[in-house]
Amino acid sequence: MPRHTVPSRWLDPARALLAICVWVVISCLAQLTQASDYESPATGVLMLQAGDGVPVPAPLLDTKVQVEVSGSIARVVIEQRFFNRNHMFTEGSWLFPLADKAAVRAMRIEIGDRVIDGRIAEREEARTRYAAAKEEGRISSLVEQQRPNLFSTRLANIPPAESVVVRLEYIETIDIDAGTARVRIPTTLTPRYFSSTATRDEQDAAVIGAPSVDRALLPAEAIPTVQLSASFRGAHIDELKSLHHTIVDSKAPGGGQGEINSLERSDRHVSFSKTSEPMDRDIVLTWALAGEGEPYAEVFTETVNGANYGLLVLAPQRVETVATQEGVRPPREIIFVIDTSGSMGGESIRQAKAGLQQGLTRLRPEDTFNVIEFNSTFSQLYAVSEPATTRNINQGLEFVSHLAADGGTEMAAALRSALDNVEDSERMRQIVFITDGAVGNEAELFGIIHKLLGSSRLFTVGIGSAPNAWFMRKAAEAGRGSFTYISTAEQVGESMERLFRKLESPVLTDINVETPDGVAVDLEPAKVPDLYAGEPLIVAIKSEQPVSLTLRGTLAGKPWTKTLSLDGATQHIGVSSVWARARIEALSRRIETGAPEAELKPAILDLALEHHLASRYTSFIAEEQTPVRALNEPLGEGKVANLLPAGSEVGVRPEIAVPQYAVHYPNTATSGELFMLIGLVGLLLGVVLIAFERRQSDRRQIIGTPS
């Protein structure tokens, strides 16, 4: 065979290569054409797949948080700015968390210089009005409560390349524990898991389809950020600090950063040391209540529509050590329950294991214990609780050391196992439940606690940078225990030490609130629960006139009495909202534990409408009257993704479903344009190969060379 002869068998590979290259080019051109109606985002911009399958850029989001703390009440204003990056009108939506005790009482939208105040309406009416405004091309916003600490915002007809701001205001009481006060502003959420036993209502309400995205996969300009401005008016504060962010006290000499020590003044203002921070962890501000060890006591009042509202706060400065001598504390049975599901991956599981191991080492020989771990299924260290011998404790420590985070969050079976045990009248039974609370079937779990608690006490420990604090707190209240929050590895030792000291310390029990005869007084809670050492006593009141209340109970086996008066107390805006929110929560809890919803819904609805609060039956609706979008213009849609919590190792998990929208992360190293270039080069090579083969074939025919 002559040296320059091209075999005919090369013809098929050349034609195959040509066909492949043509297909690549056509595909790339088709994709570019399909996306031509939308803004072509830069490489790395988060894309969301809408219902028709066409990728669209998600609206950009940045947030401003303003906090005003006055005594035991925090007023928080959150401004969410949505910027439409499309060349078409867009509907944006976002699922976002709020503080677990938030009473959401005001909402408005701002478009340029125009301000539209939202109004509270029954949920279905608000949805109907929003749908009509959306269809008619008017800018409108709908804010709905999906859970008491989980809300959704929908914003219709955002004009191209314009911004719309949604402004929310809420009131909450601050947390106080052993002389330390705390306000927490969530900025993201751990994706919720739905148990197979969750009801259809729970699945619909949770809006689990909200996407989450790893911050590392986004360019800096696409990362949702938050700014903070916090002021403290008349609060007795000391050692003010932020658990997750570096802060600056603008009134401090020199503008010091990080932890801010006592400055001997009551008015303080802090902000982030940076202009903004990524929304991948809660904002947690803590401070010590200044004083000489005396109990912290405050009374606030507010008069609204002729009714008197009050808030009583009584908190010890430190954990009491009365009657903790040997022999006073009865023997205990402690059941440790630890969440090892996939959402606990990363820093959360490390914190949880460290806390549990610390608890095991504090057990005494007269105690018994067991360890239960759960994910998609559950297992336990022993069939029944065993004595806390050195050998058994070492077995427990070994068991915990091998735990790893994986699988779903089937919490119900583990909770039943922990609660459904034979009562031991000789032992105080305590359950320590360690989890991030990333579940959607909260109502089912509350029902299990209500049914099976018996004489047990349930203590919840919230783990991670963005736990479901509402579920954790309410589970502890239903379990007559307390809620402990751990957000960083550095807090594990101190927080768990404080928790176990509570478990070992005497409680304030048999608390009664005495009211004057002949005066109608509504209290929340109606019956004050037992209090463990270091916990505050908080009572919200509605009465016909200012009254004095006498609180009586038993502390360490001795009578305890305290009298607080509303007459002459400090007036404070928002006290009525605190009472109404607490009453709505109490009525909702009755529904969750089996009371007929039809009987309680009217009372909840009336309270929410009267006090202008978002609830399970009411939503905020704001709408502009003049259309901005012509009826024949298309309306795109895009969900804003939450950042995965810092330290989380939640990946793409089958149990965390995204039923309507899918998050797409562009390959930052390879673009569509590069693929098309590769295709064009391949196409050129294919043409050259075919031309070369034909030329050689012609030469063979001329000189008679056999093929």
Secondary structure, 3 states (H helix, E strand, C coil): CCCCCCCHHHHHHHHHHHHHHHHHHHHHHHHHHHHHHCCCCCCCCCEEECCCCCEEECCEEEEEEEEEEECCEEEEEEEEEEECCCCCEEEEEEEEECCCCCEEEEEEEEECCEEEECEEEEHHHHHHHHHHHHHCCCCEEEEEEEECCEEEEEEEEECCCCEEEEEEEEEEECEEECCEEEEEECCCCCCCECCCCCCHHHHHHHCCCCCEECHHHCCHHHCCEEEEEEEEECCCEEEEEECCCCEEECCCCCCCECCECCCCCCCEEEEECCCCEECCCCEEEEEEECCCCCCEEEEEEEEECCEEEEEEEEECCCCCCCCCCCCCCCCEEEEEEEECCHHHCEHHHHHHHHHHHHHHHCCCCCCEEEEEEECCCEEECCCCCEECCHHHHHHHHHHHHCCCCCCCCCHHHHHHHHHCCCCCCCCEEEEEEEECCCECCHHHHHHHHHHHCCCCEEEEEEECCCCCHHHHHHHHHHCCCCEEEECCCCHHHHHHHHHHHHHHCCCEEEEEEECCCCCCEEEECCCCCCECCCCCEEEEEEECCCCEEEEEEEECCEEEEEEEECCCCEECCCHHHHHHHHHHHHHHHHHHCCCCHHHHHHHHHHHHHHHCCCCCCEEEEEECCCCCCCCCCCEEEEECCEECCCCECCCCCCCCCCCCCCEECCCCCCCHHHHHHHHHHHHHHHHHHHHHHHHHHHHHHHHCCCC
